[in-house]
Amino acid sequence: MDELGPLLARIAGGDRPAFGRLYDLTSNRLFAVVRRVLRRPELAEEALQEAFVRVWQKASLYDAAQARPMAWLAAIARNQAIDLRRRSSERIGEELDEDGIGGNGQAAVLPEADLALELKRLRDCLSRLPENRQDMVLLAYYQGWSREELAAQFRRPVTTVKTLLRRSLITLRECLDGRT
């Protein structure tokens, strides 16, 4: 996956073969990311397509100093999935209102400023974890890696990976709740 950064640079210059290669290398993992947000496969496919369109349009904005390539791609995919889920909820809400059933069907959504603050807090809390656990959390929850894939990557037993992830999540929750 070391080639993702250079591929993004080539895509920023309009290189279609590089875009195809990026798709081949990342689409399965990004599909797992959007599937965690959207339970319906057809919606996940739509979100993935929208995410890759966004990557094509925004590749020039990728900054290696800010994020690893796969984390950047996963964030785009996840945001597209959330946007699609929100739009789908709004459509369902409109249909329910037309039927006279009531309710708008929308999930609670944080205002953009609040979301940015929450993301900053999460990044700060994540940075307090040891680097290998940061990587493990990001790979598991933002890139959709299985526990078995993580075990192979980090050369640890699956049970150890599960324990480390659980402890990391507890640490993150305590940090986000202001207990550490």
C-alpha positions as protocol buffer text, in pm:
chain_id: "A"
residue {
  index: 1
  type: MET
  ca { x: 0 y: 0 z: 0 }
}
residue {
  index: 2
  type: ASP
  ca { x: 308 y: 225 z: -9 }
}
residue {
  index: 3
  type: GLU
  ca { x: 217 y: 318 z: -363 }
}
residue {
  index: 4
  type: LEU
  ca { x: -107 y: 495 z: -267 }
}
residue {
  index: 5
  type: GLY
  ca { x: 57 y: 833 z: -204 }
}
residue {
  index: 6
  type: PRO
  ca { x: 231 y: 843 z: -544 }
}
residue {
  index: 7
  type: LEU
  ca { x: -90 y: 721 z: -710 }
}
residue {
  index: 8
  type: LEU
  ca { x: -284 y: 1009 z: -554 }
}
residue {
  index: 9
  type: ALA
  ca { x: -23 y: 1253 z: -685 }
}
residue {
  index: 10
  type: ARG
  ca { x: -61 y: 1108 z: -1035 }
}
residue {
  index: 11
  type: ILE
  ca { x: -441 y: 1119 z: -1007 }
}
residue {
  index: 12
  type: ALA
  ca { x: -417 y: 1487 z: -912 }
}
residue {
  index: 13
  type: GLY
  ca { x: -255 y: 1533 z: -1252 }
}
residue {
  index: 14
  type: GLY
  ca { x: -543 y: 1355 z: -1428 }
}
residue {
  index: 15
  type: ASP
  ca { x: -374 y: 1014 z: -1470 }
}
residue {
  index: 16
  type: ARG
  ca { x: -661 y: 770 z: -1543 }
}
residue {
  index: 17
  type: PRO
  ca { x: -451 y: 450 z: -1525 }
}
residue {
  index: 18
  type: ALA
  ca { x: -333 y: 558 z: -1179 }
}
residue {
  index: 19
  type: PHE
  ca { x: -697 y: 604 z: -1079 }
}
residue {
  index: 20
  type: GLY
  ca { x: -778 y: 253 z: -1202 }
}
residue {
  index: 21
  type: ARG
  ca { x: -486 y: 113 z: -1004 }
}
residue {
  index: 22
  type: LEU
  ca { x: -597 y: 300 z: -692 }
}
residue {
  index: 23
  type: TYR
  ca { x: -947 y: 158 z: -735 }
}
residue {
  index: 24
  type: ASP
  ca { x: -810 y: -195 z: -770 }
}
residue {
  index: 25
  type: LEU
  ca { x: -596 y: -158 z: -458 }
}
residue {
  index: 26
  type: THR
  ca { x: -851 y: 7 z: -230 }
}
residue {
  index: 27
  type: SER
  ca { x: -1208 y: -64 z: -340 }
}
residue {
  index: 28
  type: ASN
  ca { x: -1255 y: -376 z: -126 }
}
residue {
  index: 29
  type: ARG
  ca { x: -1138 y: -207 z: 193 }
}
residue {
  index: 30
  type: LEU
  ca { x: -1335 y: 109 z: 119 }
}
residue {
  index: 31
  type: PHE
  ca { x: -1644 y: -98 z: 46 }
}
residue {
  index: 32
  type: ALA
  ca { x: -1607 y: -249 z: 395 }
}
residue {
  index: 33
  type: VAL
  ca { x: -1591 y: 104 z: 537 }
}
residue {
  index: 34
  type: VAL
  ca { x: -1912 y: 217 z: 366 }
}
residue {
  index: 35
  type: ARG
  ca { x: -2087 y: -110 z: 451 }
}
residue {
  index: 36
  type: ARG
  ca { x: -2036 y: -38 z: 820 }
}
residue {
  index: 37
  type: VAL
  ca { x: -2230 y: 286 z: 774 }
}
residue {
  index: 38
  type: LEU
  ca { x: -2485 y: 163 z: 520 }
}
residue {
  index: 39
  type: ARG
  ca { x: -2631 y: -180 z: 579 }
}
residue {
  index: 40
  type: ARG
  ca { x: -2783 y: -211 z: 231 }
}
residue {
  index: 41
  type: PRO
  ca { x: -2532 y: -327 z: -34 }
}
residue {
  index: 42
  type: GLU
  ca { x: -2685 y: -118 z: -312 }
}
residue {
  index: 43
  type: LEU
  ca { x: -2648 y: 198 z: -104 }
}
residue {
  index: 44
  type: ALA
  ca { x: -2292 y: 100 z: -13 }
}
residue {
  index: 45
  type: GLU
  ca { x: -2209 y: 59 z: -382 }
}
residue {
  index: 46
  type: GLU
  ca { x: -2354 y: 402 z: -455 }
}
residue {
  index: 47
  type: ALA
  ca { x: -2157 y: 559 z: -171 }
}
residue {
  index: 48
  type: LEU
  ca { x: -1837 y: 391 z: -290 }
}
residue {
  index: 49
  type: GLN
  ca { x: -1891 y: 523 z: -642 }
}
residue {
  index: 50
  type: GLU
  ca { x: -1950 y: 874 z: -506 }
}
residue {
  index: 51
  type: ALA
  ca { x: -1638 y: 842 z: -291 }
}
residue {
  index: 52
  type: PHE
  ca { x: -1421 y: 756 z: -590 }
}
residue {
  index: 53
  type: VAL
  ca { x: -1567 y: 1047 z: -787 }
}
residue {
  index: 54
  type: ARG
  ca { x: -1472 y: 1269 z: -494 }
}
residue {
  index: 55
  type: VAL
  ca { x: -1121 y: 1121 z: -483 }
}
residue {
  index: 56
  type: TRP
  ca { x: -1081 y: 1198 z: -855 }
}
residue {
  index: 57
  type: GLN
  ca { x: -1196 y: 1556 z: -797 }
}
residue {
  index: 58
  type: LYS
  ca { x: -1003 y: 1620 z: -475 }
}
residue {
  index: 59
  type: ALA
  ca { x: -680 y: 1419 z: -516 }
}
residue {
  index: 60
  type: SER
  ca { x: -481 y: 1742 z: -537 }
}
residue {
  index: 61
  type: LEU
  ca { x: -590 y: 1823 z: -180 }
}
residue {
  index: 62
  type: TYR
  ca { x: -427 y: 1511 z: -33 }
}
residue {
  index: 63
  type: ASP
  ca { x: -147 y: 1608 z: 207 }
}
residue {
  index: 64
  type: ALA
  ca { x: 82 y: 1327 z: 323 }
}
residue {
  index: 65
  type: ALA
  ca { x: 179 y: 1536 z: 627 }
}
residue {
  index: 66
  type: GLN
  ca { x: -183 y: 1534 z: 748 }
}
residue {
  index: 67
  type: ALA
  ca { x: -288 y: 1172 z: 693 }
}
residue {
  index: 68
  type: ARG
  ca { x: -182 y: 841 z: 550 }
}
residue {
  index: 69
  type: PRO
  ca { x: -330 y: 779 z: 205 }
}
residue {
  index: 70
  type: MET
  ca { x: -562 y: 497 z: 312 }
}
residue {
  index: 71
  type: ALA
  ca { x: -688 y: 695 z: 612 }
}
residue {
  index: 72
  type: TRP
  ca { x: -763 y: 990 z: 382 }
}
residue {
  index: 73
  type: LEU
  ca { x: -946 y: 764 z: 136 }
}
residue {
  index: 74
  type: ALA
  ca { x: -1139 y: 592 z: 415 }
}
residue {
  index: 75
  type: ALA
  ca { x: -1248 y: 929 z: 556 }
}
residue {
  index: 76
  type: ILE
  ca { x: -1381 y: 1033 z: 215 }
}
residue {
  index: 77
  type: ALA
  ca { x: -1565 y: 702 z: 175 }
}
residue {
  index: 78
  type: ARG
  ca { x: -1710 y: 717 z: 525 }
}
residue {
  index: 79
  type: ASN
  ca { x: -1826 y: 1077 z: 478 }
}
residue {
  index: 80
  type: GLN
  ca { x: -1992 y: 987 z: 147 }
}
residue {
  index: 81
  type: ALA
  ca { x: -2167 y: 696 z: 318 }
}
residue {
  index: 82
  type: ILE
  ca { x: -2288 y: 921 z: 600 }
}
residue {
  index: 83
  type: ASP
  ca { x: -2411 y: 1180 z: 349 }
}
residue {
  index: 84
  type: LEU
  ca { x: -2594 y: 910 z: 154 }
}
residue {
  index: 85
  type: ARG
  ca { x: -2748 y: 768 z: 471 }
}
residue {
  index: 86
  type: ARG
  ca { x: -2862 y: 1118 z: 567 }
}
residue {
  index: 87
  type: ARG
  ca { x: -3014 y: 1177 z: 222 }
}
residue {
  index: 88
  type: SER
  ca { x: -3186 y: 838 z: 233 }
}
residue {
  index: 89
  type: SER
  ca { x: -3327 y: 918 z: 577 }
}
residue {
  index: 90
  type: GLU
  ca { x: -3459 y: 1250 z: 450 }
}
residue {
  index: 91
  type: ARG
  ca { x: -3631 y: 1077 z: 157 }
}
residue {
  index: 92
  type: ILE
  ca { x: -3787 y: 824 z: 391 }
}
residue {
  index: 93
  type: GLY
  ca { x: -3899 y: 1106 z: 621 }
}
residue {
  index: 94
  type: GLU
  ca { x: -4057 y: 1295 z: 333 }
}
residue {
  index: 95
  type: GLU
  ca { x: -4245 y: 982 z: 224 }
}
residue {
  index: 96
  type: LEU
  ca { x: -4370 y: 923 z: 577 }
}
residue {
  index: 97
  type: ASP
  ca { x: -4485 y: 1284 z: 609 }
}
residue {
  index: 98
  type: GLU
  ca { x: -4673 y: 1260 z: 279 }
}
residue {
  index: 99
  type: ASP
  ca { x: -4846 y: 949 z: 407 }
}
residue {
  index: 100
  type: GLY
  ca { x: -4951 y: 1137 z: 718 }
}
residue {
  index: 101
  type: ILE
  ca { x: -4759 y: 906 z: 947 }
}
residue {
  index: 102
  type: GLY
  ca { x: -4545 y: 1187 z: 1090 }
}
residue {
  index: 103
  type: GLY
  ca { x: -4181 y: 1218 z: 1187 }
}
residue {
  index: 104
  type: ASN
  ca { x: -3909 y: 1316 z: 952 }
}
residue {
  index: 105
  type: GLY
  ca { x: -3698 y: 1000 z: 963 }
}
residue {
  index: 106
  type: GLN
  ca { x: -3374 y: 1194 z: 1003 }
}
residue {
  index: 107
  type: ALA
  ca { x: -3096 y: 1081 z: 1228 }
}
residue {
  index: 108
  type: ALA
  ca { x: -2958 y: 1337 z: 1470 }
}
residue {
  index: 109
  type: VAL
  ca { x: -2675 y: 1517 z: 1294 }
}
residue {
  index: 110
  type: LEU
  ca { x: -2417 y: 1736 z: 1460 }
}
residue {
  index: 111
  type: PRO
  ca { x: -2368 y: 2081 z: 1312 }
}
residue {
  index: 112
  type: GLU
  ca { x: -2047 y: 2099 z: 1108 }
}
residue {
  index: 113
  type: ALA
  ca { x: -1860 y: 2307 z: 1368 }
}
residue {
  index: 114
  type: ASP
  ca { x: -1948 y: 2058 z: 1643 }
}
residue {
  index: 115
  type: LEU
  ca { x: -1841 y: 1770 z: 1421 }
}
residue {
  index: 116
  type: ALA
  ca { x: -1506 y: 1938 z: 1351 }
}
residue {
  index: 117
  type: LEU
  ca { x: -1453 y: 1986 z: 1725 }
}
residue {
  index: 118
  type: GLU
  ca { x: -1541 y: 1623 z: 1796 }
}
residue {
  index: 119
  type: LEU
  ca { x: -1300 y: 1505 z: 1526 }
}
residue {
  index: 120
  type: LYS
  ca { x: -1023 y: 1719 z: 1675 }
}
residue {
  index: 121
  type: ARG
  ca { x: -1092 y: 1572 z: 2019 }
}
residue {
  index: 122
  type: LEU
  ca { x: -1088 y: 1221 z: 1874 }
}
residue {
  index: 123
  type: ARG
  ca { x: -757 y: 1290 z: 1696 }
}
residue {
  index: 124
  type: ASP
  ca { x: -609 y: 1427 z: 2019 }
}
residue {
  index: 125
  type: CYS
  ca { x: -724 y: 1123 z: 2215 }
}
residue {
  index: 126
  type: LEU
  ca { x: -604 y: 886 z: 1945 }
}
residue {
  index: 127
  type: SER
  ca { x: -260 y: 1049 z: 1952 }
}
residue {
  index: 128
  type: ARG
  ca { x: -227 y: 947 z: 2319 }
}
residue {
  index: 129
  type: LEU
  ca { x: -231 y: 579 z: 2224 }
}
residue {
  index: 130
  type: PRO
  ca { x: 96 y: 405 z: 2137 }
}
residue {
  index: 131
  type: GLU
  ca { x: 159 y: 434 z: 1762 }
}
residue {
  index: 132
  type: ASN
  ca { x: 98 y: 65 z: 1685 }
}
residue {
  index: 133
  type: ARG
  ca { x: -238 y: 82 z: 1865 }
}
residue {
  index: 134
  type: GLN
  ca { x: -328 y: 402 z: 1676 }
}
residue {
  index: 135
  type: ASP
  ca { x: -260 y: 217 z: 1353 }
}
residue {
  index: 136
  type: MET
  ca { x: -457 y: -85 z: 1470 }
}
residue {
  index: 137
  type: VAL
  ca { x: -762 y: 126 z: 1562 }
}
residue {
  index: 138
  type: LEU
  ca { x: -753 y: 316 z: 1233 }
}
residue {
  index: 139
  type: LEU
  ca { x: -714 y: 0 z: 1027 }
}
residue {
  index: 140
  type: ALA
  ca { x: -994 y: -176 z: 1216 }
}
residue {
  index: 141
  type: TYR
  ca { x: -1252 y: 98 z: 1239 }
}
residue {
  index: 142
  type: TYR
  ca { x: -1180 y: 329 z: 948 }
}
residue {
  index: 143
  type: GLN
  ca { x: -1051 y: 85 z: 691 }
}
residue {
  index: 144
  type: GLY
  ca { x: -1256 y: -219 z: 784 }
}
residue {
  index: 145
  type: TRP
  ca { x: -971 y: -464 z: 842 }
}
residue {
  index: 146
  type: SER
  ca { x: -1071 y: -792 z: 1005 }
}
residue {
  index: 147
  type: ARG
  ca { x: -912 y: -904 z: 1331 }
}
residue {
  index: 148
  type: GLU
  ca { x: -732 y: -1177 z: 1135 }
}
residue {
  index: 149
  type: GLU
  ca { x: -584 y: -923 z: 892 }
}
residue {
  index: 150
  type: LEU
  ca { x: -469 y: -711 z: 1184 }
}
residue {
  index: 151
  type: ALA
  ca { x: -313 y: -1014 z: 1354 }
}
residue {
  index: 152
  type: ALA
  ca { x: -115 y: -1091 z: 1039 }
}
residue {
  index: 153
  type: GLN
  ca { x: -10 y: -728 z: 991 }
}
residue {
  index: 154
  type: PHE
  ca { x: 105 y: -679 z: 1351 }
}
residue {
  index: 155
  type: ARG
  ca { x: 232 y: -1037 z: 1397 }
}
residue {
  index: 156
  type: ARG
  ca { x: 17 y: -1093 z: 1704 }
}
residue {
  index: 157
  type: PRO
  ca { x: -243 y: -1359 z: 1793 }
}
residue {
  index: 158
  type: VAL
  ca { x: -602 y: -1267 z: 1709 }
}
residue {
  index: 159
  type: THR
  ca { x: -695 y: -1275 z: 2078 }
}
residue {
  index: 160
  type: THR
  ca { x: -422 y: -1020 z: 2153 }
}
residue {
  index: 161
  type: VAL
  ca { x: -547 y: -796 z: 1872 }
}
residue {
  index: 162
  type: LYS
  ca { x: -901 y: -812 z: 2012 }
}
residue {
  index: 163
  type: THR
  ca { x: -774 y: -726 z: 2360 }
}
residue {
  index: 164
  type: LEU
  ca { x: -563 y: -435 z: 2234 }
}
residue {
  index: 165
  type: LEU
  ca { x: -856 y: -296 z: 2034 }
}
residue {
  index: 166
  type: ARG
  ca { x: -1089 y: -327 z: 2333 }
}
residue {
  index: 167
  type: ARG
  ca { x: -841 y: -153 z: 2564 }
}
residue {
  index: 168
  type: SER
  ca { x: -780 y: 116 z: 2302 }
}
residue {
  index: 169
  type: LEU
  ca { x: -1153 y: 185 z: 2271 }
}
residue {
  index: 170
  type: ILE
  ca { x: -1188 y: 206 z: 2649 }
}
residue {
  index: 171
  type: THR
  ca { x: -897 y: 451 z: 2662 }
}
residue {
  index: 172
  type: LEU
  ca { x: -1049 y: 658 z: 2380 }
}
residue {
  index: 173
  type: ARG
  ca { x: -1390 y: 663 z: 2551 }
}
residue {
  index: 174
  type: GLU
  ca { x: -1236 y: 775 z: 2881 }
}
residue {
  index: 175
  type: CYS
  ca { x: -1040 y: 1047 z: 2702 }
}
residue {
  index: 176
  type: LEU
  ca { x: -1344 y: 1168 z: 2509 }
}
residue {
  index: 177
  type: ASP
  ca { x: -1550 y: 1170 z: 2828 }
}
residue {
  index: 178
  type: GLY
  ca { x: -1280 y: 1381 z: 2994 }
}
residue {
  index: 179
  type: ARG
  ca { x: -1180 y: 1116 z: 3247 }
}
residue {
  index: 180
  type: THR
  ca { x: -810 y: 1113 z: 3153 }
}
